Amino acid sequence: MTSRSGDDFPFPYASTGDCYAIGIVLPAVAIVITGLRLYTRRIQHAALGVDDWLIVGGLVSLVAMGICFIYGASTGAMGQPTPAPPPDLTEDEALSYIDPGYEILEKIQFPFQIFMMLAYGCIKMSIVAFYRRLFVTDKKSVFGIVTMVTQVVLVLWTLAFILLIIFPCGTHIWANWGSSGDQLALCPVVFTSEYGLTGSDLILDLYIFALPLPSVWKLHMTFQRKLMVSGILLLGAMAVAASIVRLIVYVKALALLTALADVDEKLVVTLGLYWSLLESGLALIAACLPTLSSLFIKTGGVTTVIRSIRSVFSLRSTGRSVNSDEGQPVYLQRTNNSSGRVDNPTEAKLSGTSYDVERV
């Protein structure tokens, strides 16, 4: 990333090379990770679940965001400073003047932000759907109700901000990529919606990644094993970190732009979109890593995590206890009776080859 001398913006801008890199590398990595997730389902002989299909939807949106970056970098609309306007413009002409590169950037930003919201919504809902596969054995349980309400909130949140992205200027949709005068006159909610989006996105990320922790810490495991399982579920912390940086960038950028400080608006917008794409990519990767663990852990993996956890939640209502073999890894804990027979039908459904397998 690069900085410009004399510019009031405190963060380095994304260069053209940065735009090409994130537009190509991050979607490519996301495609590989998602492909491995689907491959894992196949070798586990498991049907694709709601969480898998939502991740695919997030991947499609992420690839579209990457294409926007590649096109923006190739046209000079992203990663390059705004050239000075022609010197012979009158005051009125200067107010209505639109740099050709900035106009292209605004046209790119419009579909980019729609795909961004779709990616945010799909990935967040996929993570919550995974939690439901992991913990919900009774849909009327507290956790089952909480996660279902969370899904409804995420759907409404996604739709609300998509509408705000499309109609911040009312029916004057063209003003989204119009001149500064057009946007000041016709788009009164642009800055307010940007603050609302970045702030609510961070709050939702923190809430979603902390959502399963109370359930994990109620399990009959040692303290060290609870830490290990919590660590798997908190892999999304890297996406939360990107969300925090994005919020800081947006808040500082909007404050400087509204104060008419000496900043390059085209580079500022590019940097905001850069962190939006980075956050989406990291969130998608984090959402896939727990499923991919079974590819790298020969005994167990996420399948047996789910088997163990769901067994505990199912058995809690019957008053049985969990026997933990301290010599085994965290994923291999399971609940058996004294004869070694699996009592619980949920565990029988999720256990080894001698039962009806439904690997998760």
Buried (B, 14 or more C-beta within 10 A) or exposed (E): EEEBEEBEBEBEBBBBEBBBBBBBEBBEBBBEBBEBBBEBBEEBEBEEBBBBEBBBBBBBBBBBBBBBBBBBBEBBBBBBBBEEEEEEEEEEEEEEBBBEBBBBBBBBBBBBBBBBBBBBBBBBBBBBBBBBBBBBBEEEBEBBEBBBEBBEBBEEBBEBBBEBBEBBBEEBEEBBBBBBBBBEEBBEEBBEBBEBBBEEBBEBBBEBBBBBBEBBEEBBBEEEBBEBBBEBBBBBBBBBEBBBBBBBBBBBBBEBBEEEEEBBBBBBBBBBBBBBBBBBBBBBBBBBBBBBBBBEBEEBBBBBBBBBBBBBBBBBEEEBEBEBEEEBBBBBBBBBEEEEEBBBEBBBBBBEEEEEBBBB
